[in-house]
Amino acid sequence: MTYRASLAGNERLVSGEFWPSAPHAGAQVSVEQGLAERQRLRIGDVIRFDILGRAVEATVASVRTVDWADARAGGFMFVFRPGALESAPGTFIAPVKGPADAAARARLQRDLTARFPNVSVIDVREILAEVTRVLRNVTLALTVAGALVLASGILILIGSISMMRFQRMYEAAVLKTLGATSGDLAGMVAVEYGLIGAVAGVIGAAGAAVLSWAVGRFVLDLPWEPAFGTMAAAIVSAAALVAAVGILASLDVVRRKPLATLRAE
């Protein structure tokens, strides 16, 4: 929380006033939109704060959005109207760009805390590196699981094609007798399995979109935007892959001479 008389550069008012011109008996506070939605706070609600043992009640005067990507301009959940917190102990926060080398950053942190004992130094770069490492591990785990699922699906597809091999051979023999060429049969197989792959891709893309929305909304509390380009690429890739597997698994059916099949029947 902080206090100031005007909005910061990365803030935008959603509702209410910042600040109302009419005088107010008690303290007033502006709440960040995401927090207000989660806690169901509305204009006029009263929030009680415990500031170092002192109870301060503040009326919600406005709700505002904060562009957290522009953290240098300020990023606070609660902004009080001036006049309520000036006498309370405060902390000044400032971002400082340090050296890229980890050892140099450690020396800078040591020197700052040694010269200014009341200054706390937080190495954000190390925190971000740890977060990146965790995300990479999660991505690797999901990639391995996805590869196993994909391999299993391909094996199941090949098995289903093999089970229908004799029926396919008879149908191909009849079509070749009627004038179809091997290229025509290959095209029919590609279209059939391509459509199957496209349907599977649509189902998978829809499931991935719903899952990513749920994780972003309820776990990470991040705004979600659909990646239509990625979903379209996934659908096309699934269709192409299934069509290719179907053609490769049906090569003997497409190339087989119809006479031998019809004599066997």
CYANA upper distance limits for C-alpha pairs under 8 A (distance plus 0.5 A):
  1 MET  CA     76 PHE  CA      6.07
  1 MET  CA     77 MET  CA      6.63
  1 MET  CA     78 PHE  CA      5.11
  1 MET  CA     79 VAL  CA      6.17
  1 MET  CA     80 PHE  CA      7.92
  2 THR  CA     76 PHE  CA      7.37
  2 THR  CA     78 PHE  CA      7.03
  2 THR  CA     79 VAL  CA      5.50
  2 THR  CA     80 PHE  CA      6.60
  3 TYR  CA     79 VAL  CA      5.54
  3 TYR  CA     80 PHE  CA      4.88
  3 TYR  CA     81 ARG  CA      6.23
  3 TYR  CA     82 PRO  CA      6.13
  3 TYR  CA     85 LEU  CA      7.55
  4 ARG  CA     79 VAL  CA      7.40
  4 ARG  CA     80 PHE  CA      7.19
  4 ARG  CA     81 ARG  CA      6.65
  4 ARG  CA     82 PRO  CA      6.17
  5 ALA  CA     18 PHE  CA      8.40
  5 ALA  CA     19 TRP  CA      7.96
  5 ALA  CA     81 ARG  CA      6.87
  5 ALA  CA     82 PRO  CA      6.71
  6 SER  CA     18 PHE  CA      7.53
  6 SER  CA     19 TRP  CA      8.46
  7 LEU  CA     11 GLU  CA      6.52
  7 LEU  CA     12 ARG  CA      7.84
  7 LEU  CA     18 PHE  CA      8.08
  8 ALA  CA     73 ALA  CA      6.65
  8 ALA  CA     74 GLY  CA      7.02
  9 GLY  CA     73 ALA  CA      6.33
  9 GLY  CA     74 GLY  CA      8.44
 10 ASN  CA     66 VAL  CA      6.32
 10 ASN  CA     67 ASP  CA      5.67
 10 ASN  CA     68 TRP  CA      8.23
 10 ASN  CA     70 ASP  CA      6.82
 10 ASN  CA     71 ALA  CA      8.39
 10 ASN  CA     73 ALA  CA      6.42
 10 ASN  CA     74 GLY  CA      7.62
 11 GLU  CA     64 ARG  CA      7.01
 11 GLU  CA     65 THR  CA      6.04
 11 GLU  CA     66 VAL  CA      5.16
 11 GLU  CA     67 ASP  CA      6.89
 12 ARG  CA     64 ARG  CA      5.94
 12 ARG  CA     65 THR  CA      5.78
 12 ARG  CA     66 VAL  CA      7.29
 13 LEU  CA     17 GLU  CA      8.28
 13 LEU  CA     18 PHE  CA      8.18
 13 LEU  CA     62 SER  CA      7.83
 13 LEU  CA     63 VAL  CA      6.77
 13 LEU  CA     64 ARG  CA      4.81
 13 LEU  CA     65 THR  CA      6.97
 14 VAL  CA     33 GLN  CA      8.20
 14 VAL  CA     62 SER  CA      7.97
 14 VAL  CA     63 VAL  CA      5.98
 14 VAL  CA     64 ARG  CA      5.43
 14 VAL  CA     65 THR  CA      7.22
 15 SER  CA     43 ILE  CA      8.42
 15 SER  CA     62 SER  CA      6.01
 15 SER  CA     63 VAL  CA      5.75
 15 SER  CA     64 ARG  CA      7.46
 16 GLY  CA     43 ILE  CA      7.08
 16 GLY  CA     61 ALA  CA      6.23
 16 GLY  CA     62 SER  CA      4.54
 16 GLY  CA     63 VAL  CA      6.89
 17 GLU  CA     61 ALA  CA      6.63
 17 GLU  CA     62 SER  CA      5.85
 18 PHE  CA     30 SER  CA      7.96
 18 PHE  CA     61 ALA  CA      7.58
 18 PHE  CA     62 SER  CA      6.78
 19 TRP  CA     61 ALA  CA      7.70
 19 TRP  CA     62 SER  CA      8.44
 19 TRP  CA     81 ARG  CA      7.59
 20 PRO  CA     61 ALA  CA      7.98
 24 HIS  CA     28 GLN  CA      8.30
 26 GLY  CA     57 GLU  CA      7.88
 26 GLY  CA     58 ALA  CA      7.01
 26 GLY  CA     59 THR  CA      7.92
 27 ALA  CA     56 VAL  CA      8.25
 27 ALA  CA     57 GLU  CA      7.09
 27 ALA  CA     58 ALA  CA      5.04
 27 ALA  CA     59 THR  CA      6.83
 27 ALA  CA     80 PHE  CA      7.86
 27 ALA  CA     81 ARG  CA      7.33
 27 ALA  CA     83 GLY  CA      8.17
 27 ALA  CA     84 ALA  CA      6.33
 28 GLN  CA     58 ALA  CA      5.31
 28 GLN  CA     59 THR  CA      5.23
 28 GLN  CA     60 VAL  CA      6.42
 28 GLN  CA     61 ALA  CA      6.41
 28 GLN  CA     80 PHE  CA      6.36
 28 GLN  CA     81 ARG  CA      5.99
 29 VAL  CA     58 ALA  CA      6.41
 29 VAL  CA     59 THR  CA      6.51
 29 VAL  CA     60 VAL  CA      5.56
 29 VAL  CA     61 ALA  CA      6.29
 29 VAL  CA     62 SER  CA      7.67
 29 VAL  CA     78 PHE  CA      6.89
 29 VAL  CA     79 VAL  CA      6.02
 29 VAL  CA     80 PHE  CA      4.80
 29 VAL  CA     81 ARG  CA      6.51
 30 SER  CA     60 VAL  CA      6.35
 30 SER  CA     61 ALA  CA      6.21
 30 SER  CA     62 SER  CA      5.28
 30 SER  CA     63 VAL  CA      6.11
 30 SER  CA     64 ARG  CA      7.55
 30 SER  CA     78 PHE  CA      6.18
 30 SER  CA     79 VAL  CA      5.57
 30 SER  CA     80 PHE  CA      6.79
 30 SER  CA     81 ARG  CA      8.44
 31 VAL  CA     35 LEU  CA      7.53
 31 VAL  CA     36 ALA  CA      6.70
 31 VAL  CA     60 VAL  CA      7.50
 31 VAL  CA     62 SER  CA      6.98
 31 VAL  CA     63 VAL  CA      5.45
 31 VAL  CA     64 ARG  CA      6.85
 31 VAL  CA     77 MET  CA      6.31
 31 VAL  CA     78 PHE  CA      5.47
 31 VAL  CA     79 VAL  CA      7.24
 32 GLU  CA     36 ALA  CA      6.64
 32 GLU  CA     63 VAL  CA      6.29
 32 GLU  CA     64 ARG  CA      5.65
 32 GLU  CA     65 THR  CA      6.20
 32 GLU  CA     66 VAL  CA      7.29
 32 GLU  CA     76 PHE  CA      7.94
 32 GLU  CA     77 MET  CA      5.43
 32 GLU  CA     78 PHE  CA      7.05
 33 GLN  CA     37 GLU  CA      6.64
 33 GLN  CA     63 VAL  CA      6.12
 33 GLN  CA     64 ARG  CA      5.89
 33 GLN  CA     65 THR  CA      5.79
 33 GLN  CA     66 VAL  CA      8.34
 34 GLY  CA     38 ARG  CA      6.75
 34 GLY  CA     65 THR  CA      8.21
 35 LEU  CA     39 GLN  CA      6.55
 35 LEU  CA     77 MET  CA      7.70
 36 ALA  CA     40 ARG  CA      6.00
 36 ALA  CA     41 LEU  CA      5.24
 36 ALA  CA     42 ARG  CA      7.67
 36 ALA  CA     63 VAL  CA      7.76
 37 GLU  CA     41 LEU  CA      7.01
 41 LEU  CA     45 ASP  CA      7.01
 41 LEU  CA     60 VAL  CA      8.41
 42 ARG  CA     60 VAL  CA      7.45
 43 ILE  CA     59 THR  CA      8.29
 43 ILE  CA     60 VAL  CA      5.68
 43 ILE  CA     61 ALA  CA      6.11
 43 ILE  CA     62 SER  CA      6.67
 43 ILE  CA     63 VAL  CA      8.16
 44 GLY  CA     59 THR  CA      6.21
 44 GLY  CA     60 VAL  CA      5.71
 44 GLY  CA     61 ALA  CA      6.88
 45 ASP  CA     59 THR  CA      6.16
 45 ASP  CA     60 VAL  CA      5.95
 46 VAL  CA     57 GLU  CA      6.98
 46 VAL  CA     58 ALA  CA      6.04
 46 VAL  CA     59 THR  CA      4.90
 46 VAL  CA     60 VAL  CA      6.70
 47 ILE  CA     57 GLU  CA      6.11
 47 ILE  CA     58 ALA  CA      5.87
 47 ILE  CA     59 THR  CA      6.83
 47 ILE  CA     60 VAL  CA      7.85
 48 ARG  CA     55 ALA  CA      7.13
 48 ARG  CA     56 VAL  CA      6.19
 48 ARG  CA     57 GLU  CA      4.83
 48 ARG  CA     58 ALA  CA      6.91
 49 PHE  CA     54 ARG  CA      8.48
 49 PHE  CA     55 ALA  CA      6.13
 49 PHE  CA     56 VAL  CA      5.54
 49 PHE  CA     57 GLU  CA      6.62
 49 PHE  CA     58 ALA  CA      8.26
 50 ASP  CA     54 ARG  CA      5.98
 50 ASP  CA     55 ALA  CA      5.16
 50 ASP  CA     56 VAL  CA      6.84
 51 ILE  CA     55 ALA  CA      6.83
 51 ILE  CA     56 VAL  CA      7.63
 51 ILE  CA     88 ALA  CA      8.40
 66 VAL  CA     75 GLY  CA      7.07
 67 ASP  CA     71 ALA  CA      7.84
 67 ASP  CA     75 GLY  CA      8.27
 68 TRP  CA     75 GLY  CA      6.86
 70 ASP  CA     74 GLY  CA      8.03
 71 ALA  CA     75 GLY  CA      6.15
 72 ARG  CA     94 ALA  CA      8.22
 72 ARG  CA     95 PRO  CA      7.40
 80 PHE  CA     84 ALA  CA      7.58
 80 PHE  CA     85 LEU  CA      8.08
 82 PRO  CA     86 GLU  CA      7.80
 98 GLY  CA    105 ARG  CA      6.71
 98 GLY  CA    108 LEU  CA      8.40
 99 PRO  CA    104 ALA  CA      6.69
 99 PRO  CA    105 ARG  CA      6.26
100 ALA  CA    104 ALA  CA      8.06
100 ALA  CA    105 ARG  CA      7.77
101 ASP  CA    105 ARG  CA      6.79
102 ALA  CA    106 ALA  CA      6.71
103 ALA  CA    107 ARG  CA      6.80
104 ALA  CA    108 LEU  CA      6.69
105 ARG  CA    109 GLN  CA      6.63
105 ARG  CA    123 ASP  CA      8.36
106 ALA  CA    110 ARG  CA      6.65
107 ARG  CA    111 ASP  CA      6.58
108 LEU  CA    112 LEU  CA      6.60
109 GLN  CA    113 THR  CA      6.74
109 GLN  CA    121 VAL  CA      6.65
110 ARG  CA    114 ALA  CA      6.55
111 ASP  CA    115 ARG  CA      6.62
112 LEU  CA    116 PHE  CA      6.25
112 LEU  CA    117 PRO  CA      8.31
112 LEU  CA    119 VAL  CA      7.90
112 LEU  CA    121 VAL  CA      8.24
113 THR  CA    117 PRO  CA      5.51
113 THR  CA    118 ASN  CA      7.93
113 THR  CA    119 VAL  CA      6.58
113 THR  CA    120 SER  CA      7.37
113 THR  CA    121 VAL  CA      7.82
123 ASP  CA    127 ILE  CA      7.26
124 VAL  CA    128 LEU  CA      6.63
125 ARG  CA    129 ALA  CA      6.58
126 GLU  CA    130 GLU  CA      6.71
127 ILE  CA    131 VAL  CA      6.73
128 LEU  CA    132 THR  CA      6.52
129 ALA  CA    133 ARG  CA      6.67
130 GLU  CA    134 VAL  CA      6.79
131 VAL  CA    135 LEU  CA      6.71
132 THR  CA    136 ARG  CA      6.58
133 ARG  CA    137 ASN  CA      6.79
134 VAL  CA    138 VAL  CA      6.76
135 LEU  CA    139 THR  CA      6.53
136 ARG  CA    140 LEU  CA      6.55
137 ASN  CA    141 ALA  CA      6.68
138 VAL  CA    142 LEU  CA      6.69
139 THR  CA    143 THR  CA      6.53
140 LEU  CA    144 VAL  CA      6.66
141 ALA  CA    145 ALA  CA      6.68
142 LEU  CA    146 GLY  CA      6.45
143 THR  CA    147 ALA  CA      6.54
144 VAL  CA    148 LEU  CA      6.75
145 ALA  CA    149 VAL  CA      6.75
146 GLY  CA    150 LEU  CA      6.54
147 ALA  CA    151 ALA  CA      6.57
148 LEU  CA    152 SER  CA      6.60
149 VAL  CA    153 GLY  CA      6.60
150 LEU  CA    154 ILE  CA      6.74
151 ALA  CA    155 LEU  CA      6.79
152 SER  CA    156 ILE  CA      6.65
153 GLY  CA    157 LEU  CA      6.59
154 ILE  CA    158 ILE  CA      6.67
154 ILE  CA    242 VAL  CA      8.28
154 ILE  CA    245 VAL  CA      7.90
155 LEU  CA    159 GLY  CA      6.59
156 ILE  CA    160 SER  CA      6.66
157 LEU  CA    161 ILE  CA      6.74
157 LEU  CA    245 VAL  CA      8.44
157 LEU  CA    246 GLY  CA      8.22
158 ILE  CA    162 SER  CA      6.67
158 ILE  CA    245 VAL  CA      7.94
158 ILE  CA    246 GLY  CA      7.91
158 ILE  CA    249 ALA  CA      6.84
159 GLY  CA    163 MET  CA      6.73
160 SER  CA    164 MET  CA      6.99
161 ILE  CA    165 ARG  CA      6.55
161 ILE  CA    246 GLY  CA      7.98
161 ILE  CA    249 ALA  CA      7.42
161 ILE  CA    250 SER  CA      7.92
162 SER  CA    249 ALA  CA      8.22
164 MET  CA    168 ARG  CA      6.61
165 ARG  CA    169 MET  CA      6.60
165 ARG  CA    250 SER  CA      8.40
165 ARG  CA    253 VAL  CA      7.78
166 PHE  CA    170 TYR  CA      6.86
167 GLN  CA    171 GLU  CA      6.78
168 ARG  CA    172 ALA  CA      6.50
168 ARG  CA    253 VAL  CA      7.26
169 MET  CA    173 ALA  CA      6.59
169 MET  CA    253 VAL  CA      5.73
169 MET  CA    254 VAL  CA      8.26
169 MET  CA    256 ARG  CA      8.18
169 MET  CA    261 THR  CA      7.46
170 TYR  CA    174 VAL  CA      6.76
170 TYR  CA    258 PRO  CA      8.45
170 TYR  CA    261 THR  CA      6.84
170 TYR  CA    262 LEU  CA      7.62
171 GLU  CA    175 LEU  CA      6.72
172 ALA  CA    176 LYS  CA      6.53
172 ALA  CA    185 LEU  CA      7.62
172 ALA  CA    253 VAL  CA      7.45
172 ALA  CA    254 VAL  CA      7.26
172 ALA  CA    258 PRO  CA      7.81
173 ALA  CA    177 THR  CA      6.61
173 ALA  CA    256 ARG  CA      8.46
173 ALA  CA    257 LYS  CA      7.65
173 ALA  CA    258 PRO  CA      4.65
173 ALA  CA    259 LEU  CA      7.86
173 ALA  CA    261 THR  CA      6.98
173 ALA  CA    262 LEU  CA      7.35
174 VAL  CA    178 LEU  CA      6.85
174 VAL  CA    258 PRO  CA      7.70
175 LEU  CA    179 GLY  CA      6.94
175 LEU  CA    180 ALA  CA      5.89
176 LYS  CA    180 ALA  CA      4.93
176 LYS  CA    181 THR  CA      6.54
176 LYS  CA    182 SER  CA      8.28
176 LYS  CA    258 PRO  CA      7.04
177 THR  CA    258 PRO  CA      7.38
180 ALA  CA    184 ASP  CA      6.45
180 ALA  CA    185 LEU  CA      7.48
181 THR  CA    185 LEU  CA      6.94
182 SER  CA    186 ALA  CA      6.60
182 SER  CA    254 VAL  CA      6.08
182 SER  CA    255 ARG  CA      6.84
183 GLY  CA    187 GLY  CA      6.60
184 ASP  CA    188 MET  CA      6.73
185 LEU  CA    189 VAL  CA      6.70
185 LEU  CA    254 VAL  CA      6.69
186 ALA  CA    190 ALA  CA      6.59
186 ALA  CA    247 ILE  CA      6.96
186 ALA  CA    254 VAL  CA      7.05
187 GLY  CA    191 VAL  CA      6.64
188 MET  CA    192 GLU  CA      6.61
189 VAL  CA    193 TYR  CA      6.59
189 VAL  CA    243 ALA  CA      7.84
189 VAL  CA    246 GLY  CA      7.22
189 VAL  CA    247 ILE  CA      6.72
189 VAL  CA    250 SER  CA      8.45
190 ALA  CA    194 GLY  CA      6.09
190 ALA  CA    243 ALA  CA      5.32
190 ALA  CA    244 ALA  CA      7.60
190 ALA  CA    246 GLY  CA      7.37
190 ALA  CA    247 ILE  CA      6.73
191 VAL  CA    195 LEU  CA      6.57
191 VAL  CA    243 ALA  CA      7.63
192 GLU  CA    196 ILE  CA      6.97
192 GLU  CA    243 ALA  CA      8.08
193 TYR  CA    197 GLY  CA      6.57
193 TYR  CA    239 ALA  CA      7.86
193 TYR  CA    242 VAL  CA      6.32
193 TYR  CA    243 ALA  CA      5.23
193 TYR  CA    246 GLY  CA      6.54
194 GLY  CA    198 ALA  CA      6.57
194 GLY  CA    239 ALA  CA      5.00
194 GLY  CA    240 ALA  CA      6.64
194 GLY  CA    241 LEU  CA      8.44
194 GLY  CA    242 VAL  CA      6.48
194 GLY  CA    243 ALA  CA      5.02
195 LEU  CA    199 VAL  CA      6.68
195 LEU  CA    239 ALA  CA      6.98
196 ILE  CA    200 ALA  CA      6.77
196 ILE  CA    239 ALA  CA      7.55
196 ILE  CA    242 VAL  CA      7.92
197 GLY  CA    201 GLY  CA      6.48
197 GLY  CA    235 ILE  CA      8.13
197 GLY  CA    238 ALA  CA      5.63
197 GLY  CA    239 ALA  CA      4.46
197 GLY  CA    240 ALA  CA      7.76
197 GLY  CA    241 LEU  CA      7.87
197 GLY  CA    242 VAL  CA      5.69
197 GLY  CA    243 ALA  CA      7.54
198 ALA  CA    202 VAL  CA      6.64
198 ALA  CA    235 ILE  CA      6.02
198 ALA  CA    236 VAL  CA      7.18
198 ALA  CA    238 ALA  CA      6.61
198 ALA  CA    239 ALA  CA      5.03
199 VAL  CA    203 ILE  CA      6.79
199 VAL  CA    235 ILE  CA      8.45
199 VAL  CA    239 ALA  CA      8.49
200 ALA  CA    204 GLY  CA      6.57
200 ALA  CA    235 ILE  CA      8.27
200 ALA  CA    238 ALA  CA      7.72
201 GLY  CA    205 ALA  CA      6.39
201 GLY  CA    234 ALA  CA      6.80
201 GLY  CA    235 ILE  CA      4.75
201 GLY  CA    236 VAL  CA      8.01
201 GLY  CA    237 SER  CA      8.49
201 GLY  CA    238 ALA  CA      5.94
201 GLY  CA    239 ALA  CA      7.52
202 VAL  CA    206 ALA  CA      6.52
202 VAL  CA    235 ILE  CA      6.38
203 ILE  CA    207 GLY  CA      6.64
204 GLY  CA    208 ALA  CA      6.56
205 ALA  CA    209 ALA  CA      6.57
205 ALA  CA    231 MET  CA      6.04
205 ALA  CA    234 ALA  CA      7.51
205 ALA  CA    235 ILE  CA      7.66
206 ALA  CA    210 VAL  CA      6.75
207 GLY  CA    211 LEU  CA      6.61
208 ALA  CA    212 SER  CA      6.48
209 ALA  CA    213 TRP  CA      6.58
209 ALA  CA    226 PRO  CA      7.44
210 VAL  CA    214 ALA  CA      6.69
211 LEU  CA    215 VAL  CA      6.69
212 SER  CA    216 GLY  CA      6.51
212 SER  CA    224 TRP  CA      8.46
213 TRP  CA    217 ARG  CA      6.35
213 TRP  CA    224 TRP  CA      6.47
214 ALA  CA    218 PHE  CA      6.22
214 ALA  CA    219 VAL  CA      7.88
215 VAL  CA    219 VAL  CA      5.45
215 VAL  CA    220 LEU  CA      6.77
215 VAL  CA    221 ASP  CA      8.46
216 GLY  CA    220 LEU  CA      5.39
216 GLY  CA    221 ASP  CA      5.96
216 GLY  CA    222 LEU  CA      5.52
216 GLY  CA    223 PRO  CA      7.18
216 GLY  CA    224 TRP  CA      6.78
217 ARG  CA    221 ASP  CA      5.31
217 ARG  CA    222 LEU  CA      6.37
217 ARG  CA    223 PRO  CA      7.37
217 ARG  CA    224 TRP  CA      7.72
227 ALA  CA    231 MET  CA      6.79
228 PHE  CA    232 ALA  CA      6.52
229 GLY  CA    233 ALA  CA      6.67
230 THR  CA    234 ALA  CA      6.65
231 MET  CA    235 ILE  CA      6.76
232 ALA  CA    236 VAL  CA      6.73
233 ALA  CA    237 SER  CA      6.48
234 ALA  CA    238 ALA  CA      6.54
235 ILE  CA    239 ALA  CA      6.72
236 VAL  CA    240 ALA  CA      6.64
237 SER  CA    241 LEU  CA      6.48
238 ALA  CA    242 VAL  CA      6.58
239 ALA  CA    243 ALA  CA      6.53
240 ALA  CA    244 ALA  CA      6.57
241 LEU  CA    245 VAL  CA      6.70
242 VAL  CA    246 GLY  CA      6.50
243 ALA  CA    247 ILE  CA      6.68
244 ALA  CA    248 LEU  CA      6.68
245 VAL  CA    249 ALA  CA      6.52
246 GLY  CA    250 SER  CA      6.60
247 ILE  CA    251 LEU  CA      6.57
250 SER  CA    254 VAL  CA      6.73
251 LEU  CA    255 ARG  CA      6.57
252 ASP  CA    256 ARG  CA      6.29
257 LYS  CA    261 THR  CA      7.65
258 PRO  CA    262 LEU  CA      6.67
259 LEU  CA    263 ARG  CA      6.64
260 ALA  CA    264 ALA  CA      6.74
261 THR  CA    265 GLU  CA      6.90
